[in-house]
Amino acid sequence: MISHIINDFCVVDLSNFYLDIIKDRLYCEERDGLKRRSAQTALYLILDTMTKMFAPILAFTCDEIWLAMPHKSSDDTRNVVLNEMNKPFTEYALDDAEMAKWDALISVRNDVNGVLEAARADKRIGKPLEAAVTLRAKGESKAVVEKISDMNLSELLIVSECLIAADDEPDADAVTGTGSANSGLTVSVKEAAGAKCPRCWMHSVKADPETGLCPRCAAVVAKL
């Protein structure tokens, strides 16, 4: 049972969602910046916990992981099984309202991904980072979109731009689809404006004319 639960977590929550989103933070944000360090901390806690949970099942593999990974001063570095199992990380727990917000984001993201695939099949975009997305919602979906309106949607949807529009008419030159998880949600996808940053691959209308870097990457590179 535990192996199936951990496998589902790795495939659904990690690979298809969290790891997909934080790649940009790990590769492109400032090395010691808060966003990147926060992601690294989360990955460490996940690795530390999963290694301990899987140790009775994959003893040799988990021991090799334990010998190679960084440790806290309180850890017994000799072998993973010499350490106590982690307790729930209550200090990082989200309340019900925050969890509902992330559930809303995941449902909208599933709908956006479906339209992004349609745009790729139509040869309108190549990778999702080449896309500008516009969300239009009515009915029950309007409340769902309002929940996530203050989130960094372009980062979480892995596109160059994401807007929430008040009008009902999608752009004529965009690939448009309706939500399957959210009825009343219309998603429009078109090619993002601006130049492609050679470092993060996001499109920006404010790219540096000499280097082509977007403002975020230009600021990070300037500190190297």
C-alpha positions in Angstrom: 0.0 0.0 0.0 2.7 2.5 1.0 4.6 2.0 -2.2 1.5 2.8 -4.3 0.8 5.9 -2.3 4.3 7.2 -2.7 4.4 6.3 -6.4 1.1 8.2 -7.0 2.5 11.2 -5.1 5.7 11.1 -7.2 3.8 10.9 -10.5 0.8 13.2 -9.8 1.8 15.7 -7.2 5.5 16.0 -7.9 6.3 15.2 -11.6 3.1 16.5 -13.1 2.7 19.6 -10.9 5.3 20.7 -8.4 8.5 19.8 -10.1 7.2 21.0 -13.5 6.5 24.5 -12.0 9.7 25.0 -9.9 12.1 24.1 -12.7 12.2 27.8 -13.7 12.9 28.8 -10.1 15.8 26.4 -9.7 17.4 27.1 -13.1 16.8 30.9 -13.5 16.2 32.6 -10.2 19.0 34.2 -8.2 21.1 31.5 -6.6 20.5 32.5 -3.0 17.2 34.3 -3.6 14.2 33.5 -1.5 12.2 31.8 -4.3 15.0 29.4 -5.2 16.0 28.6 -1.6 12.4 28.0 -0.7 12.1 25.4 -3.5 15.3 23.8 -2.4 14.1 23.5 1.2 10.9 21.8 0.0 12.8 19.4 -2.1 15.1 18.5 0.7 12.2 17.8 3.1 10.5 15.7 0.4 13.7 13.7 -0.3 14.5 13.3 3.4 11.0 12.0 4.2 10.6 9.7 1.2 14.0 8.1 1.8 13.0 7.2 5.4 9.6 6.0 4.3 10.9 3.8 1.5 14.0 2.4 3.5 12.2 -0.8 4.6 11.2 -1.5 1.0 14.2 -0.4 -1.0 16.9 -0.8 1.7 20.1 -0.6 -0.5 18.8 2.2 -2.7 17.6 4.4 0.2 20.9 3.8 2.0 22.8 5.0 -1.1 20.6 8.1 -1.3 21.2 8.7 2.4 24.9 8.6 2.0 24.9 11.0 -0.9 22.4 13.6 0.3 23.0 16.6 2.7 22.1 16.2 6.4 21.0 18.1 9.5 23.4 18.1 12.4 21.0 15.8 14.3 21.1 13.1 11.6 22.9 9.8 12.0 24.7 9.8 8.7 25.8 6.1 8.9 22.5 4.6 7.7 19.0 5.9 7.0 17.4 3.2 9.3 19.3 4.6 12.3 17.1 7.8 12.2 13.6 8.5 13.4 10.8 8.9 10.9 9.8 12.5 10.3 6.8 14.0 12.0 4.2 15.9 10.1 5.4 19.3 9.0 2.7 21.3 10.7 4.5 24.6 10.5 4.2 24.4 6.7 0.5 23.3 6.7 -2.0 25.3 4.7 -5.4 26.2 6.1 -8.6 25.1 4.3 -8.9 28.4 2.4 -5.4 28.1 1.0 -5.9 24.5 0.1 -9.1 25.4 -1.8 -7.1 28.1 -3.6 -4.6 25.6 -4.8 -7.3 23.1 -5.8 -8.8 25.8 -7.9 -5.5 26.5 -9.5 -5.0 22.8 -10.4 -8.4 22.6 -12.0 -7.8 25.7 -14.1 -4.3 24.5 -15.0 -5.8 21.2 -16.3 -8.2 23.2 -18.6 -5.4 25.5 -19.8 -3.1 22.5 -20.6 -5.8 21.1 -22.8 -6.0 24.3 -24.9 -2.2 24.6 -25.0 -2.1 21.1 -26.5 -4.7 22.1 -29.1 -2.6 25.2 -29.9 0.5 23.0 -30.3 -1.4 20.6 -32.6 -2.6 23.6 -34.6 1.1 24.7 -35.0 0.2 28.0 -33.3 2.8 27.6 -30.6 5.7 25.2 -30.0 6.4 25.0 -26.3 4.0 26.4 -23.6 6.5 29.2 -22.9 5.7 30.6 -26.3 2.1 31.1 -25.3 0.0 34.0 -24.0 -3.1 32.8 -22.2 -6.3 34.7 -21.5 -9.0 33.4 -19.1 -12.6 34.4 -19.4 -15.0 33.0 -16.8 -18.7 33.2 -16.1 -21.1 31.4 -13.8 -19.5 29.2 -11.2 -16.1 29.4 -12.9 -16.0 33.1 -12.2 -15.6 32.4 -8.5 -12.9 29.8 -9.2 -10.9 32.2 -11.3 -11.3 35.0 -8.7 -9.7 32.7 -6.1 -6.5 32.5 -8.1 -6.4 36.0 -9.5 -3.7 37.2 -7.1 -1.4 34.2 -7.9 1.5 34.4 -10.4 -0.4 32.6 -13.0 2.2 32.8 -15.8 4.7 31.0 -13.6 2.2 28.4 -12.3 0.8 27.7 -15.8 4.3 27.8 -17.3 3.5 30.3 -20.0 4.9 33.7 -20.8 1.7 35.7 -20.0 -1.6 35.0 -18.4 -4.4 37.5 -18.3 -7.9 37.4 -16.8 -10.3 39.3 -19.2 -13.6 40.9 -18.3 -15.0 40.8 -21.8 -16.8 37.8 -23.3 -15.3 37.7 -26.8 -12.0 35.8 -27.2 -9.3 37.0 -29.6 -10.1 36.1 -33.2 -6.5 35.0 -33.8 -6.3 32.8 -30.7 -6.9 29.1 -30.3 -9.9 28.9 -27.9 -11.3 26.1 -25.8 -13.8 25.7 -23.0 -13.0 24.1 -19.6 -13.8 20.5 -18.9 -13.1 20.8 -15.2 -14.7 24.3 -15.0 -17.8 24.8 -17.1 -18.1 28.5 -18.0 -14.4 28.9 -18.3 -13.0 29.9 -21.8 -9.3 29.7 -22.4 -7.7 31.5 -25.3 -4.1 30.8 -26.4 -2.0 32.7 -28.9 1.7 33.3 -29.5 3.2 35.6 -26.8 4.4 39.0 -27.8 8.0 40.1 -27.5 11.4 38.4 -27.8 12.3 35.0 -26.4 14.8 35.3 -23.5 17.8 33.1 -24.3 18.2 32.2 -20.6 14.7 31.3 -19.4 12.9 31.1 -22.8 10.0 33.2 -21.6 8.9 35.9 -24.1 9.1 39.5 -22.9 8.3 42.9 -24.5 10.9 44.5 -22.2 13.9 42.4 -23.2 17.3 44.0 -23.2 18.1 45.0 -26.8 21.7 44.0 -26.5 21.6 40.7 -24.6 17.9 39.7 -25.3 17.5 38.9 -21.6 14.2 39.5 -20.0 14.2 41.9 -17.0 14.3 39.1 -14.4 17.2 37.3 -16.0 19.1 40.5 -16.7 18.9 41.4 -13.0 20.1 37.9 -12.0 23.0 37.8 -14.5 24.1 41.3 -13.3 24.7 39.9 -9.8 26.8 36.9 -11.0 
